[in-house]
Amino acid sequence: MWYTVGAAALGGPPFVRNGMYFVWGGAARAPPPTKWTEGDPMKTSKFLSVILSVLIALVVLTGSIAVPLLCRSFYYAHIGPMGLEDWGLPREEIRRAYDEMMDFCLGKRTDFAAGALAFSQSGADHFADVRGLFLLDLRVLKLSAAALGLLLGWCVVGKVRPHRFRSRGPGFWAAAGLGASFLLVGGLAALDFDRAFVIFHSIFFPGKDNWIFDWQTDPIILFLPQDFFRNCALLILALLLLWCGVLIGSDLLAGKRGRRG
């Protein structure tokens, strides 16, 4: 904004004081066509905000799923409480069967194995399908995390910041959308987990029924009870909602600090 000072003065160069632009002279001067600001302000981008929201959501989702895949102690902790040793294998053999199965599913070995347990070709084929999903999750996690880091670095170097839709940042909208979606899905699954389990397999393994195991030909299923998968789903949901809460809380706190500043 322009201000006129020194009505009796006869001109002089313009000057800046306390962020305001002053000119000399008694006659009023027309303001500049745009508001004057000291320095170059950071540009904002709506497209950048949308991309960041998508990447943040992908990192939170795939990262939450990756925890039970990579943290094998989560399975080990179920061996005793679920009475898995009652099926005739000692704890160490159960762990070996699970480790070999997960090594295959995570791409650490090329051939399927389950310790001392026998398996059918149909069972091995199902775990090959599972392997594809597990590796897809980990690849998406790595790529989205790398893209998010590069994009945030570009924002700093290029002096560009994401547009805040309705005064909220991309982290807020990623968390709000993801959290609301999974609260809905989790609530529906809690009403009938058996049906949700079947629907899940029909979506991710369309046209196949080799996920229905016969324990006599694929005894590994005895050591992978449905309650374990339910607990995996609960862990994923808890981690996802935790990160969503952190993102929303951080955005709200940043908004309050911005208003005070």
MARNU-160359 format. One record per atom (N, C-alpha, C): z, x, y; residue in one letter. Coordinates in steps of 0.1 Angstrom, whole numbers, padded with zeros to 4 digits, always signed. Each point is the difference from the previous one (the first is absolute). Example, Ala and Ser with C-alpha at 12.3 -4.5 7.8 and 13.67 -1.06 7.14 Angstrom:
BEGIN
+0078+0132-0057A +0000-0009+0012A +0000+0009+0012A -0007-0004+0011S +0000+0009+0011S +0008-0008+0011S 
***
This chain:
BEGIN
+0000+0008-0012M +0000-0008+0012M +0000+0009+0012M -0007-0004+0011W -0001+0008+0012W +0010-0005+0010W +0006+0009+0008Y +0009-0004+0011Y -0004+0007+0013Y +0001-0007+0012T -0003+0007+0012T +0012+0004+0007T +0001+0012+0005V +0012+0005+0007V -0003+0006+0013V +0009+0001+0009G -0002+0006+0013G -0010-0007+0009G +0004-0012+0004A -0009-0008+0008A -0005+0007+0013A +0009+0009+0005A -0004+0007+0013A -0007+0013-0003A -0001+0004-0013A -0006+0013-0003A -0015-0001+0000A -0006+0011+0002L -0014+0000+0002L -0006+0007-0013L +0001-0006-0011G -0006+0004-0012G +0008+0011-0007G -0006+0006-0010G +0006+0010-0008G -0004-0002-0015G +0002+0010-0008P -0005-0001-0014P +0009-0010-0008P -0005-0007-0010P +0008-0008-0008P +0010+0008-0009P +0011-0006-0004F +0009+0008-0008F +0007-0010-0010F +0006+0006-0010V +0007-0007-0011V +0015+0002+0001V +0008-0011-0001R +0014+0002+0000R +0006-0011-0009R +0008+0004-0010N +0007-0009-0009N -0011-0009-0007N -0011+0006-0004G -0010-0007-0007G -0008-0010+0008G +0001+0000+0014M -0007-0009+0008M -0010+0008+0009M -0011-0006+0004Y -0011+0007+0007Y +0001-0005+0015Y +0002+0009+0009F +0001-0003+0014F -0011+0006+0008F -0005-0008+0011V -0010+0005+0009V +0006-0002+0014V -0005+0009+0009W +0005-0001+0014W -0009-0009+0008W +0005-0005+0011G -0008-0008+0010G +0006-0014+0002G -0003-0005+0012G +0006-0013+0003G -0008-0012-0005G -0013+0002-0004A -0008-0011-0005A +0002-0001-0015A +0000-0013-0004A +0001-0002-0014A -0012+0005-0008A +0002+0005-0011R -0011+0005-0009R -0001-0009-0012R -0012-0002-0004A -0002-0008-0012A +0004+0008-0012A +0006-0007-0010P +0005+0007-0012P -0012+0005-0008P +0002+0010-0009P -0010+0005-0008P -0004-0011-0011P -0012+0001-0006P -0004-0010-0009P +0008-0001-0012P +0007+0011-0004T +0009+0000-0012T +0013+0006+0004T +0010-0004-0007K +0014+0005+0003K +0000+0015-0003K +0006+0007+0010W +0001+0015-0001W +0012+0004-0008W -0002+0008-0010T +0011+0006-0008T -0001+0015+0000T +0011+0006-0001E +0000+0015+0000E -0002+0005-0014E -0011+0008-0003G -0003+0005-0013G -0009-0010-0007G -0004+0004-0012D -0009-0008-0008D +0008-0008-0010D +0000-0013+0000P +0008-0008-0009P -0006+0000-0014P +0008-0002-0011M -0005+0000-0013M -0008-0013-0002M -0011+0002-0007K -0009-0012-0003K +0006-0007-0012K -0003-0013-0001T +0005-0008-0011T -0012-0006-0008T +0002-0002-0013S -0012-0005-0008S +0005-0010-0010S -0006-0012+0001K +0003-0011-0009K -0004+0004-0015K -0012+0006-0001F -0005+0003-0013F +0009+0010-0006F +0005+0010+0007L +0009+0010-0005L +0013-0007-0005L +0004-0010+0007S +0013-0007-0004S -0003-0007-0014S -0011-0006-0001V -0003-0007-0013V -0001+0010-0012V -0007+0011+0003I -0001+0010-0011I +0013+0006-0004I +0009+0003+0010L +0013+0005-0003L +0008-0010-0007L -0001-0013+0003S +0008-0010-0007S -0004+0000-0015S -0013+0001-0003V -0005-0001-0013V +0005+0013-0008V -0001+0011+0006L +0004+0013-0007L +0015+0000-0002L +0008-0005+0009I +0014+0000-0002I +0004-0010-0011I -0007-0011+0000A +0003-0010-0011A -0004+0006-0014A -0011+0007+0000L -0004+0007-0013L +0010+0010-0005L +0005+0008+0010V +0009+0011-0004V +0013-0006-0005V +0005-0011+0007V +0013-0006-0005V -0002-0007-0013V -0011-0007-0002L -0003-0007-0013L -0001+0010-0011L -0010+0009+0001T -0002+0009-0011T +0011+0010-0002T +0007+0004+0010G +0012+0008-0001G +0011-0006-0008G +0002-0013+0003S +0011-0008-0007S -0004-0001-0015S -0013-0003-0003I -0004-0001-0014I +0001+0014-0007I -0002+0011+0007A +0000+0013-0006A +0014+0004-0005A +0011-0005+0006V +0013+0004-0003V +0004-0002-0015V -0002-0012-0005P +0003-0002-0015P -0009+0007-0009P -0013+0003+0005L -0009+0008-0008L +0004+0014-0001L +0005+0006+0010L +0003+0014+0001L +0015+0003-0004L +0009-0009+0003C +0014+0002-0003C +0003-0004-0014C -0001+0009-0010R +0003-0004-0014R +0014-0003-0003R +0009+0005+0009S +0014-0002-0002S +0003-0015+0001S -0008-0008+0007F +0002-0014+0001F -0002-0006-0014F -0009+0004-0008Y -0002-0005-0013Y +0012+0005-0009Y +0003+0013+0001Y +0011+0005-0009Y +0013-0008+0002Y +0002-0004+0013A +0013-0008+0002A +0000-0013-0007A -0011-0005-0005H -0001-0013-0006H +0002+0001-0016H -0001+0012-0005I +0001+0002-0014I +0013-0006-0006I +0011+0004+0006G +0013-0004-0005G +0002-0015+0002G +0000-0004+0013P +0003-0014+0003P -0009-0010-0007P -0013+0003-0003M -0009-0009-0006M +0001+0001-0016M +0008+0009-0005G +0002+0001-0014G -0013+0005-0007G -0008+0009+0006L -0012+0004-0006L +0002+0008-0013L +0011+0007-0001E +0003+0008-0012E +0002-0009-0012E +0002-0012+0002D +0002-0009-0011D -0012-0002-0008D -0012+0004+0005W -0012-0002-0007W -0003+0012-0010W +0010+0009-0001G -0001+0011-0010G -0004+0013+0005G -0002+0002+0013L -0004+0013+0005L +0012+0006+0008L +0003+0013-0001P +0011+0005+0008P -0005+0002+0015P +0009+0002+0009R -0004+0000+0014R -0011+0011+0003R +0002+0011-0006E -0010+0011+0003E -0014-0004-0004E -0001-0006-0012E -0013-0005-0005E -0006-0011+0009E +0009-0008+0005I -0005-0011+0010I -0005+0007+0012I +0007+0009+0005R -0004+0007+0012R -0013+0008-0002R -0002+0006-0011R -0012+0007-0003R -0012-0010-0001R +0002-0011-0006A -0011-0010-0001A -0004-0005+0014A +0010-0003+0008Y -0003-0004+0014Y -0007+0011+0008Y +0005+0012-0002D -0006+0011+0008D -0014+0002-0004D -0003+0000-0013E -0014+0002-0004E -0009-0011+0005E +0005-0012-0001M -0008-0012+0005M -0003+0001+0015M +0011+0004+0008M -0002+0001+0014M -0009+0012+0004M +0001+0011-0008D -0008+0011+0003D -0015-0004-0001D -0003-0008-0010F -0014-0005-0001F -0003-0009+0011F +0008-0009+0004C -0002-0010+0010C -0002+0006+0014C +0007+0012+0002L -0001+0007+0013L -0010+0011+0000L -0009+0001-0011G -0010+0009+0000G +0004+0015-0003G +0012+0001-0006K +0004+0014-0004K -0004+0004-0014K -0005-0009-0007R -0006+0003-0014R -0012-0009-0002R -0009+0004-0008T -0012-0008-0002T +0001-0009-0012T +0009+0002-0009D +0001-0008-0012D +0013-0008+0000D -0001-0013-0004F +0012-0008+0000F +0009+0004-0011F +0013+0000+0002A +0010+0003-0010A +0013-0007+0004A +0009-0003-0010A +0012-0007+0003A +0011+0006-0009A +0001+0013+0000G +0010+0007-0008G -0002-0002-0015G +0011-0004-0007A +0000-0003-0014A -0006-0014-0003A -0003-0008+0010L -0004-0014-0003L -0015-0001-0002L -0003-0008-0010A -0014-0003-0003A -0006-0009+0011A -0014+0000+0001F -0006-0009+0009F -0014-0004-0005F -0005-0011+0005S -0013-0005-0004S -0010+0004+0010S -0013-0001-0003Q -0010+0004+0010Q +0000-0010+0011Q +0003-0013-0003S +0001-0010+0010S +0011+0003+0010S +0011+0005-0005G +0012+0003+0009G -0004+0012+0008G -0007+0010-0006A -0004+0012+0008A -0010-0004+0011A -0008-0009-0003D -0010-0005+0010D +0007-0007+0012D +0010-0007-0003H +0008-0007+0011H +0006+0011+0009H +0006+0010-0006F +0006+0010+0008F -0010+0008+0008F -0012+0001-0005A -0011+0006+0008A -0003-0008+0012A +0000-0014-0001D -0001-0008+0012D +0011+0002+0009D +0012+0001-0005V +0012+0002+0008V -0001+0013+0008V -0005+0010-0007R -0002+0013+0006R -0009-0001+0012R -0011-0008-0001G -0009-0002+0012G +0007-0005+0012G +0009-0010-0002L +0008-0006+0011L +0010+0009+0006L +0007+0008-0009F +0010+0009+0005F -0007+0011+0009F -0011+0006-0005L -0006+0010+0007L -0006-0005+0013L -0005-0013+0000L -0005-0006+0012L +0011-0001+0010L +0011-0004-0004D +0012-0001+0010D +0003+0013+0006D +0001+0011-0008L +0003+0013+0005L -0011+0006+0009L -0012-0003-0003R -0011+0005+0008R +0000-0007+0014R +0002-0013+0000V +0000-0008+0012V +0012+0005+0009V +0011+0003-0007L +0012+0005+0007L -0003+0013+0007L -0006+0009-0007K -0003+0013+0006K -0010-0001+0011K -0011-0008-0002L -0010-0001+0010L +0005-0007+0013L +0007-0011-0002S +0005-0008+0011S +0010+0008+0008S +0009+0008-0007A +0010+0008+0007A -0007+0011+0008A -0010+0007-0006A -0008+0010+0007A -0007-0005+0012A -0007-0012-0002A -0007-0006+0011A +0010-0004+0011A +0011-0005-0003L +0010-0004+0010L +0005+0012+0008L +0003+0011-0007G +0004+0012+0007G -0011+0006+0009G -0012+0000-0005L -0011+0005+0009L -0002-0009+0012L +0001-0013-0002L -0003-0009+0011L +0011+0001+0010L +0013+0001-0004L +0011+0002+0009L -0002+0013+0008L -0004+0011-0007G -0003+0012+0007G -0011-0001+0010G -0010-0007-0003W -0011-0002+0009W +0004-0008+0012W +0010-0009-0001C +0005-0008+0011C +0007+0009+0010C +0008+0010-0006V +0007+0009+0009V -0010+0009+0008V -0009+0006-0008V -0010+0009+0006V -0009-0007+0010V -0005-0012-0004G -0009-0007+0009G +0006-0009+0010G +0013+0000+0001K +0008-0008+0009K -0004-0015+0000K +0000-0005-0013V -0003-0014-0002V +0011-0006-0008V +0004-0012+0004R +0011-0007-0007R -0005-0014-0004R +0006-0005-0011P -0005-0013-0005P +0004-0011+0009P -0008-0010+0002H +0003-0012+0008H +0012-0007-0007H +0009-0006+0008R +0011-0007-0005R -0002-0015+0001R -0005-0006-0011F -0002-0014+0000F +0013-0008+0002F +0000-0009+0010R +0012-0007+0003R +0013+0009+0001R -0003+0012+0006S +0011+0010+0003S +0006+0006-0013S -0008-0001-0011R +0005+0006-0012R -0010+0010-0005R +0005+0011-0006G -0009+0011-0005G -0005-0003-0014G -0009+0009-0004P -0006-0002-0013P +0010+0000-0012P +0010+0008+0001G +0010+0000-0010G +0007-0013-0002G +0003-0007+0011F +0006-0013-0001F -0009-0010-0007F -0013+0000+0004W -0009-0010-0006W -0003+0003-0015W -0001+0013-0003A -0001+0004-0015A +0012-0005-0008A +0012+0003+0005A +0012-0004-0007A +0001-0015-0001A -0003-0007+0011A +0002-0015+0001A -0010-0006-0010A -0012+0004-0001G -0010-0006-0009G +0003+0003-0014G +0003+0013-0003L +0003+0004-0014L +0013-0006-0005L +0010+0000+0009G +0013-0005-0004G +0000-0015-0003G -0007-0007+0009A -0001-0015-0002A -0008-0003-0013A -0011+0007-0002S -0008-0002-0012S +0008+0002-0013S +0007+0011-0001F +0008+0003-0012F +0012-0008-0001F +0006-0004+0011L +0011-0010-0002L -0005-0013-0006L -0011-0004+0004L -0006-0012-0006L -0003+0002-0015L -0007+0011-0003V -0004+0003-0014V +0013+0002-0008V +0009+0007+0005G +0013+0003-0008G +0007-0013-0002G +0001-0009+0010G +0006-0013-0002G -0006-0009-0010G -0014+0000-0001L -0007-0008-0010L +0003+0006-0014L -0001+0014-0001A +0002+0006-0013A +0015-0002-0005A +0009-0001+0009A +0014-0002-0004A +0002-0014-0006A -0008-0009+0004L +0001-0014-0006L -0004+0000-0015L -0010+0008-0004D -0004+0001-0014D -0006+0013-0002D +0008+0010-0003F -0005+0014-0002F -0010+0001-0012F +0003-0008-0011D -0009+0001-0011D -0014-0004+0003D -0001-0011+0008R -0014-0004+0005R -0006+0010+0009R +0008+0005+0009A -0004+0010+0010A -0005+0013-0008A +0006+0003-0011F -0004+0012-0008F -0014-0003-0006F -0002-0012-0005V -0013-0003-0006V -0011+0000+0011V +0003-0006+0012I -0009-0001+0011I -0004+0014+0004I +0010+0009+0001F -0002+0014+0004F -0011+0007-0009F +0002-0002-0013H -0009+0007-0009H -0014-0007+0000H +0000-0013+0002S -0013-0006+0000S -0008+0004+0013S +0007+0004+0011I -0007+0004+0012I -0004+0015-0002I +0008+0008-0004F -0003+0015-0001F -0007+0004-0012F +0000-0008-0011F -0007+0003-0012F -0008-0012-0004F -0010-0004+0009P -0007-0012-0003P -0009+0000-0013P +0000-0011-0007G -0008-0001-0012G +0006+0008-0012G +0012+0006+0001K +0005+0008-0011K +0014-0006-0004K +0002+0001-0013D +0013-0004-0006D +0007+0011-0008D -0005+0013+0002N +0006+0010-0007N +0014+0004+0006N +0004-0006+0011W +0013+0002+0005W +0011-0008-0008W -0005-0009-0008I +0009-0007-0009I +0002+0008-0013I +0012+0006-0001F +0002+0010-0011F +0006-0006-0012F -0004+0005-0012D +0007-0003-0012D +0009+0012-0003D +0013-0003-0001W +0009+0011-0001W -0001+0008-0014W -0006-0007-0009Q -0002+0007-0013Q -0011+0011+0000Q -0010-0002+0009T -0011+0010+0001T +0003+0009+0013T +0007-0006+0009D +0003+0008+0013D +0014-0001+0003D +0009+0007-0007P +0014-0002+0002P +0005+0005+0013P -0008+0007+0008I +0004+0004+0014I +0004-0012+0008I -0005-0012-0003I +0004-0011+0008I +0014-0004-0002I +0006+0004-0011L +0015-0003-0002L +0008+0008+0010L -0005+0011+0005F +0007+0009+0009F -0004-0002+0014F -0009-0010+0002L -0004-0004+0014L +0002-0015+0002L +0013-0005-0001P +0002-0014+0001P -0004-0006+0014P -0002-0013+0000Q -0004-0006+0012Q +0010+0001+0011Q +0013+0001-0004D +0010+0001+0011D -0001+0013+0007D -0005+0011-0007F -0003+0012+0007F -0010-0001+0011F -0011-0007-0003F -0011-0003+0010F +0005-0008+0011F +0009-0010-0003R +0006-0008+0011R +0008+0009+0009R +0008+0009-0005N +0008+0009+0008N -0009+0010+0008N -0012+0004-0006C -0009+0008+0008C -0005-0008+0012C -0004-0013-0002A -0005-0008+0011A +0011-0002+0010A +0013-0002-0004L +0011-0001+0010L +0002+0013+0008L -0002+0011-0007L +0002+0013+0007L -0012+0001+0011L -0012-0003-0004I -0011+0001+0009I +0002-0009+0012I +0004-0012-0003L +0002-0010+0011L +0011+0005+0009L +0011+0005-0005A +0011+0005+0008A -0004+0011+0009A -0007+0010-0006L -0005+0011+0008L -0009-0004+0011L -0009-0009-0003L -0010-0005+0009L +0007-0007+0012L +0009-0009-0003L +0007-0007+0010L +0009+0009+0009L +0006+0010-0007L +0008+0010+0008L -0009+0007+0010L -0012+0005-0004W -0008+0007+0010W -0006-0010+0010W -0002-0012-0003C -0005-0010+0009C +0011-0002+0011C +0013-0001-0005G +0011-0002+0009G +0002+0012+0010G -0002+0012-0006V +0000+0012+0009V -0010+0000+0011V -0013-0004-0004L -0011+0000+0009L +0002-0011+0011L +0005-0011-0004I +0002-0011+0010I +0011+0004+0009I +0011+0005-0006G +0012+0004+0008G -0004+0011+0010G -0007+0009-0004S -0004+0011+0009S -0009-0005+0011S -0009-0009-0003D -0009-0005+0011D +0008-0008+0010D +0010-0008-0005L +0008-0008+0009L +0009+0009+0009L +0005+0010-0006L +0008+0010+0007L -0008+0007+0011L -0012+0004-0004A -0009+0007+0010A -0004-0009+0011A -0002-0013-0003G -0003-0010+0010G +0011-0002+0011G +0013+0000-0005K +0011-0001+0008K +0002+0012+0009K -0002+0012-0005R +0001+0012+0007R -0011+0001+0011R -0012-0005-0004G -0011+0000+0010G +0003-0009+0012G +0006-0012-0003R +0003-0009+0011R +0011+0005+0009R +0010+0008-0006R +0010+0006+0008R -0005+0011+0009R -0010+0007-0006G -0006+0011+0008G -0009-0005+0011G 
***
